[in-house]
């Protein structure tokens, strides 16, 4: 077992060591000590094999865990760190547990603006390289783009997966990943938990949806591989960022969210090979750095009753032996209910390692999880050789991406990379090719700017579209009603629509019964007698639930997507997107209102 009191006693020494390391580095290279070139660290870098030989068991086990820490800088105290990790600052979390990596979220107070993120990255790398085995970190986030975007403006905002699938251009998918990867690396992040390789064959899927490229396995596979290449070939050349294809063996055919429950997917072997496996096969062929497991039960593929994350037949049998994957396997977050229902938190990482996983992401209690693994080694349930196998994979991943040689970034260069003019222009061009027109009863393009009322689910979407409309000379007002508008909000929208020439209403997963009030809003706007244009800003499935003169699928409510919608509204661009999923007829299984590949233009 890890001795907690020993950990606490060591923290002060490690802090002094880290501060001394920073001071020496500053003396060695002046005011720009933490840069991508010329740093003192480069001369100290050791190979993965050298590092492994020198590490203690505790240091090895630490490499197998990635978690978050709270704080704007590496040395920012936060009481939640004390509560969860027993120390005060993110740097101390890294030092205490010898972490293999850190993952950033907005809610962990980690993501504010690009320079701050770069400085935080450098501070965390200083903590890692100045303590323990001196191994640089994998610093990561989930920058999938679209629905799951952790770092917002001024970082370049690009289409999510389903939008890219609608664009049908794998070069756009690859380029969007390359832009994202280049910007992440400039901010000191060297790993991105993307892309999602899940094939969204279930329109009621509450957790994947627009995070999937398509319901067609071949299309999803082609775009998954394209994004893997984009991320891993991003700048700096030859390093890029590590991609992680998720969620193996495939999370696309479920109506249950694994964050809150344990989904069961009933695909048999033939269905899995035809529907779920192709994106993972293509990602492996593209030499993806890592694969993330899913917390799902697949009883026709594995009879253990365990979620795939803890199932040897899935991670070792299917992924490693059948598909031949030899890279790093990450678990999905171990705080999710899909993996915590059947076992105590100390046992979950042990079972994951026994199943074939290498890195445990975000355990519920980090100390308990690490203690559980070390105890399993001590009592023989895990061998140190098994630990070494996973640590070696992690270290070689870091080595291959240049993390061991160059863990730091040049903060002064961040603003010239993140959200630069070229990236934003390319993002707009890519997004323009994804907008999909599903219905048009001679409503579009609008004949003149006129007066355009914009309403609907999200405040940022309605505001962004209204701004884009006004930029074209139209009068426009906006009213956000939320995902489930009240009758009072519907009445307000109707009153405003009557004083305008056309109403544009944005929906977001209105097909979900929890959001069905959005459909009442659309119907009420229809009753005003004004032309109504509806825009599905998330899944395109909303378009089957109510008929209006025009339906557009934008797959996002971000300003870049709303600008593309405005271009279609006023005829500046002909819509070019094609549905990457079928939009089923409600209540009529097997019947589609809009089939896969459908898309109007002019």
N, C-alpha and C positions, 0 to 999 in steps of 0.2 A: 504494500500500500504506500501511496505518497504520504510523506510526513508533512502535514500542513504547517506545523510550527517551524519546521526547517525551511519550508517555502518562505514564510514570513521573515525569518531571520536573514534569508538570502536576498530579499528584495532591496534592502538598503545598500548592500554591497554592489548589487547589479546596477542600481541607480547611479552610484558613484562611478562605476566602471563605464557606464554609458556616457555620463557627462564628461569624463576624461577623454573618451574616444571622440566625442564631438569637438572638444577643445583641440585635441591633436590634429583632427582633420582640418579644422579651421586654420590652424597655424600652417598646415602643409599646403593648402591651396587657396588661402585668403578668403575673401568675402563670398566667393562662389564655391564653397567647399562641396556642397551637395549638388553636383552637376552630373550629367550623363557621361562626360568625358573628363579625364584628368583627375579624378578623385583619388584620394589616398586608398580607398577601398579596393580599387582595381588591382593593386599590387598584392593585396592580401587574399584575393579570391582563391578558393580551393575547389578542386573538382568534386563532383558528387561522391565518387568512391572514397576520396580522402576524407570528406566530411563524415560519411557513414562510419568509417573505421574509428573515428575519434569521439563519437557521440556516446553519452550514457544512455541507459534505458529510458530514463525520464525525458531526456532531450529527444530521443527518437519518438516516443509516444506523443510528445507535444507537436511534432511535425505532422501528426495525423489528425489534427484538429484545426478547424477554421471557425472563428466566431466573430462577433461584433464587439466593439467597445464604445463607450459614450464619451464624446468630447470633440470640440472643434479643432483642437490641436492635440499633439501627442502628450503634452504635459498639462492639459486642462483637467482639473479635478471634477468629478461628477459623483454625487452621492449614490447614483444607481450602480456605478462601477463597484463601490464599496459593498453595496447590498448583494450584487450578483457574483463578484469576483474576489472580494476581500481586499482590494487595493483601490487606489483613488483615480489613477489616470490611465488612458489607453496604453501609454508606454509601459506602465507597470503591469498591465494585463499581459502584454507580449512577453515581458521579462519573466514574470512569475511562472507562466505555463509553457514557455519555449514554443510558442505557437508556430504552426506551419503557415498560417495565413490569417488575414483579417478581411471581413466583408463589411462594406459600407451601406448604410441606409440613411434616409432623411431623419427617421425617427430616432436614430442613434446619435443625432446631432453631428454627423460626419460630413454632410454634403451641403455646402453653402454656395461657393463660387470657385472657379477653376484654380486660382492661385492658392486659396485656402486648402483645397483638396491636395494640391501638389505639396504644400508645406506639411500637411498632416501626413502624407505618404512618406516624405523624407524623415520626419520625426519618428514614425513607426519603424522605418528601416534602420534608423540609428539605434533604436532600442533593441531590435533583433540582432543587428550585427555587432553590437557592443555588449552582448550578454550571452550566457550559455555557450552553445556551440557556434555562435556567431553566424547563423544561417539567415540570409535575407528572406523576407516574407513573400508569399503570394498575396497581393492586395486586389480585392475583387469587388464586384457588384453585379446586379442583374440589369444590365443596360440592353434589354431586348429591343428597345424602341417600340413605338406604338403604345399599347396599353400598359406595358411594364417598362417604365422609364424612370430610373432613379435620379439621374442627373439632368436637370432641365436647362432652359436657356440661362446663360448664353451658349452652352454646349449645343452643337448642331442637332436638331430634331429631325428624325427620318421616319419613313413609313415603318409600321410594324409588319409582322410576317404575312398576315392575310392580305394586306394591301399590296405587298410585293408580289404575292401569288396572283393577285388580280392584274398586276402589270405584266405578268408573263415574261419578264426579261431577267434571266439569271445573272446577266452582267450588272443590272441594277442592284440585285440582291448582294452580289459580291462587293460592289463599290460601296454600298451603304454600310456593310460590315467593316470595310477598310477605313472609311471615314470615322466610324464609331471607335474602332480599335485604335486608330492613330490619336484621336483625342483622349481616349482613356489612358493610353501610354504616356502622353504628355503630362497628364495629371498624376502620374505615378501608379496607376492601376495596371497590373500586368495580366489580369485574368478577367474574363467576362463569362458569366453563367448564361450563355446563349450559344446557338439558337435552340428554340424548341423544335424538336423533330417529330412531335406528335401529329398524327393524321386525324383531323377533327371530323370523324364520320358521324358524330352524334351532335345534332344541332342544339340539344339541351345541355351540352357540356358547360358547367358553370365556372370552370377553372382554366380551360384552354381557349376555346373559341378563337378570337382573332389573333391569339398567340401562335396559331398554327398557320402554315403556308397554304394548306389546301386539304380538301377531303380526298383528293386523288393521290395515292401513294407515290406514283412516279413523279408528279409535279413537286410534292413535298420533299422527296428525296433529292431531286436536282437542286432545289433552292437551299436545302440544308447543307449540302456539300459546298455550294457556292459561297454561303456565308462562313463556313469553316475556313475556306481558303482566304476570304476577305479579312477575317479577324487575324488569322495567323500570318498573313503576308503584309499586314499593316506596317506603317512606319513605327519605329526605325526598321529599315530593311533587314530582313533576316531574323527579326525578333517578334514584332507584332504583339498581340496579346493571345493568351491561351483561350481557346474556345472550349465550351462544354456542352455537348449535345444532350438534350434532356427530353423526356423523362423515361428511361428504359424500364420495361420493355415496350412502353407506349401507353400514353394517358389520354388518347383521343376519343375513346368510346365509353364514356362514363357520364352519368348525370349527378355524380357525387363529387364534392370538393374534398380532396385528401388533406386539406388544412384542418378540416373540422370533423372528418369521419374517415372510414377505411373503405374506399371503393372496391367493388368486385367487377372485373372485366371477364366476360365469358367467352372470349375468343379461343377457338381451338387452334391446334398447330397450323393447319392450312390457312386459317384466317389471319393468324399472326404473321406468317411468312408473306402473305399477300398484302396485308393492310399496314401492319405496324413496323415490320422489320426493315423495309427498304430505306427509309431515311437514316437509320443507324448504320446499315451496311455501307451506304454512300459516304456517311461521315467518317467511318473507319477507313474507307478507301482513300479519303482525302486527308488521312493522317491526323484526325482530331486529337487534341491533347488529352481530353478527358470526357467521360460519360457520367451523367448524373442519373441515379436510380429513382424510381417512382415508388411511392408508398401505396401500392395497389396490390390486391390479391388476384392472381390469375389461376384459378383452380384447374382449368383444363391443360395448363402448361406446367403447373407445379402443385403437387397435392399436400404440401406441408402446412398450408393454412396461413403461412407467414406473408407479410407484405414483401414485395420483390426486393426491397432493400435488405431484408434479413434472410433471403432464400438462396441457399447455395446452388440449387438447380437453375436459378435465373441468372445470378451474377457470375458464377463460375461456369456452370454448364452451358447456358445459352450465350452469354456475352463473351466470355473468354474462350471457351472451348469451341463452340459452334461458329461464332462470328470471328474468332481469332484475335480479339482485342487484347492488347498487351499494355495499354496506357493506364492512366490514373482513373479510378472509379470513385466518384464522390457520392455520398448519400445526399438526398434532399434534406432540408432542414429537419433535424431530429426533435424540434419542438412541435412539429405537426402531429395532430391527433391520429393521422393514418398510420403512424409508426409507434405510437405510445400506448395503444390500447391493450396490448397483450403482455408487455414486459416492463419491469422496473427500469428506471433511467440508467442505472449502473450496468445493466445487462445489455442494453440496446447496442452500444458500440462494440461490445465483445461479439455479439451475434452478427453484426454487420461485417466485422473483420473475418469471422469464420465463413460468412457467405461469399466473400470476395471483394468487399469494398476496401478502399485504401484510406479515404479521408472522410471524417465525420464532420458534417456541417451543422453548426449552431446547436449543440446539445442543450437540453433544458437546464442542466446544472453542469458546468464545465468541470469543476473539481470532482464531482461524483463520477462523471464519465471517464475522466483520466484515471482516477483511482480504480475504477472498474476494470479498465484495460490492464493496468499494471498488476492488479491482483490476479487477473486471469493468466498473466505470464508467470507470476510467482507460483500459482497452484497447478500450472501445466495445461490449462485449457487452451492457451495460446502459447506458441513457442516464440522465442526471440527471433528465430529465423523467419517466422511469419511476419513479425513486425518489420524486420529488415527488408523484406520483399516490398512492402508498401512504402517504407521510407525511401528506399532506393528509387522507386518510381517517382515519388514526389521530388526528390533532389534532382533527378535527371530531367524532369519537366522544367524545373527552375533553371537548370544549366542550359537546356536547349533554347530557352527564351531569353537568355542573357541576363537573367535575374541574379545569378550568383556573381557574375562579373560586374554588373552595373545596376545595383538596386535603386540608385538615386536619380532624380530628375532635376533639370535646370528650371527653377521657378520663373526666372526672367523670360523664358521662351514660351511660357504657357499661353499667353494671350495671342501670340502670333499663330497658334495652332488651333486652339479650341474655339469653335464658332467663327472661324475666319470667313472672309467673303466668298472664297471659292467653294468651301464646304457648304455654306448656306445656299449658294446658287445651285450647286449640284443636287442638294436635298430637295429644292423646289422642283427642279426638272424631273427628278425621279418620282416625286409625289404626283406631279401633274399627269404622269402616265398610269396612275393607279385608279383614278376616279371612275366609278362605274355607274352608268345610267341604266336603270332597270325598267322604268316606265316613262313615257312622254306622250301625253295626249295633246300635242301641239303647244305645250306650255313653255317649252324651252327651245332656243334661248329667249330670254326676256327681250321684248321689242325695244324698250328704252329704259334708262336707269330708273325713273319714276320714284315711287315711295315703297320701300321694302321693309316689312316688319319681320324681325328674326326672333324666334322664341324656341323654347325647348329645354332639354334636360340639363345641360351643363352651363354654368356661368362663363367659363373660359371659352367654350365653343361659340355660344351666342355672341359674346363680345367680340371674339376674333372675326367671325363672319360678318357681323355688322360693320366692323372697321374696314374689312376688305370691300364690302358693298359701297360704303361711303367714299372710299378711295377711287371709285369708278364714277363718281358724280351723282350717285343716288342719295336720296334722303333715307335714313334708316334709323330705327330705334330697336332696342333689344330688351327682352324680358326672359330671364332664366326661371324655370319652374321647378327644377329638381327632377329626380328620377321618378318620384310619385307625386305629381302635382295635386294640390287640393282643388276643391271646387272654386274657391275664391281666386286662386291663381288662374284657373281655366277661364273664369269670367273676365279677369283682367286682360288676359291674352285676347279673348274674343273682342273686347271693347277696343283694344288698340288695333287689332287687325282691320276693323271696319274703316279706320281712317287711312289705310294704306292701299296700294294697288295690288300687292301680292304678299302672301305670308309664307315664310320659309320656316319650317319647324324641324328641329333636330331631335332625333330619338337615340336612346342608348339602351340596348337590350330590353326594348319594350315587349319583346316576346315573352320575357320572364314575368310570371303572374305577379311577382312582387313589385313590378314596375308598370303594371298594366294601365295605370292612370294616364300614362303618356298617350296611349291609343285614344282615350276619351278626349284628350286635348286635340289630337289630330282631327277627330270626328267633329268636335265643336267648331274648329276653324273651318271645316268644310261647310258647315251650316251658315257661315257668314256670307256665302256667295262669292267670296274673293278666291282667286286662284291660289291653290296651296301646293307648295313644293316641299316634300319630306326628304330628309337626309338621315340615313342610318349611320350614325357616327361610331358604332361599334360593330356588332355582327350584322350582316345584311338580312338576317331572317325577319326583321321587323317589317320588311316590305310586303310580306304575305298577309299581314293582319288587317290592313285597311287600304282601300284604294283611294288615291289622290291623283291629280293630273300628272304629277311627275314624282318619281322616286329616284334618289341618288344614294349610292353606297360610298362613303368616304373612309370607313374603317377606323376613323380617328376624329377627335375634335380639336386637335392641336392647330395653332395658327397656320402652320405650313399646309395642313390638309384643308382648312377652311379657305385659304387663298386659292387652292386648286378648285374647290367647289365654286367659288366666285367666278373663276375663269370660265367654268362650264355654264353657270347661270347666265352670263352675259355674252356667251358665244365666242370668247377669246380662244378657248381651246375646245376641240371636239373630244368628248369623253372617249377614253381608249381602254378602260379596264374591262376585263372579262371575269365573271364570277369564278372564284377558285373553289367554291362549295355550291351545292344545290340549295335553293331556298324552298323548303317543302310547303305543301298546302296544309294549313292547320286542320287537324282532325282527319286527314286523309292519308294514312301511311302509304308510302310508295308513289305518291303523286306530288309532283313539283310545280309550284307556281312559276319559279324561274329556274331553269336547269343549269347544271354545271356548264360553264363556258359562255353563258348568256351575257350580253351587254350591247346596248344600243349606241349609236353614234349619229352623226349627221355629216 
